[in-house]
Amino acid sequence: MSNADELLVDVAAMVESEQSNQMSLTVVTGGAVITGRLAPEAVWRQRVSEILEDSDRLGPFSGVFTADGTQDRSERREPPTHLHFHVARILQGSMGIPETGGMYRVAIKDVSAWTVGDFSYSDA
């Protein structure tokens, strides 16, 4: 998308205002289908930082995710530019990668299609 979908921006803004962090969403971006729950950016950054901090090799990168401008953006009431997925999967054939869910950041302007709700597969 060359311009961000205003309705999707509104959904992201509601999540960012922390009115809800349980919004399930599925998006198509760059040919990939990502499904999961949205989180406010600050919550997402903190969780990524915690995950990196526990890694021997990646620990030094944890500070990058805690030193952010998310407070400045929300105080200026700027619209969100990215979706922050947690407990998310990339759908590939009949499975989701990773099975346990991951952390993904997607530029709203790059979303070509979306729907409310997340998809999962069953053996039935």
N, C-alpha and C positions, 0 to 999 in steps of 0.2 A: 504494500500500500504506500502510495506517495504521501497521503495525508492520514493521520491517525483517525480511526473510527471514534467519533465523539461519544457514542454510547459506551464503547469499551473504555474510553478515558474516564467516563463517569463512574463505571463499575470500579476501576482501579482507584479513583479518588475516594470512593466510599470505603474501600479496604484501607487506603492510606490514612484516612481519618480515624481508623481503628473502630469504626462502627461495626465492622464485621471482619473476622479473619477466617471464616469458614466457607467462603465462596468457592465453590467448585467450578472449574472452567476447563474447557478443552480448546486449544488453538492449533491452527496450521500456520507454520512459519518456516520459510525456506524448504518446503517439502516435508518437514517433520511434523508429526502430530504429537503434541505434548498435552497431557491431561493431569490434573491435580488440583490442589487448593492454593488460593492466593494468600499471601501474607503481606503486611505492611513492610516497606523496604527496611526500616530500622530493625524490625524483628528478624527478617531474613538475613540481614548483614550480621547481626549478633550470632545467629545460629551457625552461619558459615564460619565466622571467626572462631567459635568454640570448636567446631570440627577440625579446623586447621591447626588450632592451638595444641590439640592432642596428638598431632603427627610429628614425628621426629624430623622428617624431611621438609614438611610444609609449614611448620610452626611459625617461622619468621614472616610468613605472608598474612597471618591472622590480623595483624595491626592495620593492614590496608582496608579491611572490611569494617573496622570500628571507627576509623578516622574518616568520617563522611560528612556530606553536606545535606543530609536528608532533613535535618531540623531547619536549616536555612530555607530549603525549598518549601516546606510545609508552612513556615512562618510567612513567607512571601505569597502563599496561596497559589503557587505555580502548579499547573496540572502535571500529573505523573507522566513520565515518558517510558516507563518499563513496567512489566508485570513481574512479580516475584513469586515463583511457585515453590511450595514445599510439599513434601509427600507426593511428588510428581513422577510421572513416568513418560518416556518416549515410547509411543506405540509402534511396534515392529512386528508385522505379521500377526501371529496369535499370542504375542506376549508383550509385556511391558518391561522396559529397561530403565533403571534397575527394578527388580521385583519389589524391593522394600521401599522404593520411592527416593527421589533425589531432590536437589535444590537447583532450580533453573531460573535464569533472568532473561526475559524476552523483551525486545524493543516493541512497543505498541505499534509503531509505524510499520513494522515488518510483519504484522499479523495479517494474513490474507483471508482467513475465515475463523470463526469461533462460535462456540455454543456454550450455554450454561450447563453445568454438570460435568462429571468426569466419567470416562469410559473404563470398563473393566471387562475381562473375558471370563467366561465360565466354562467348565468342562461339559456342561449339558448340551 
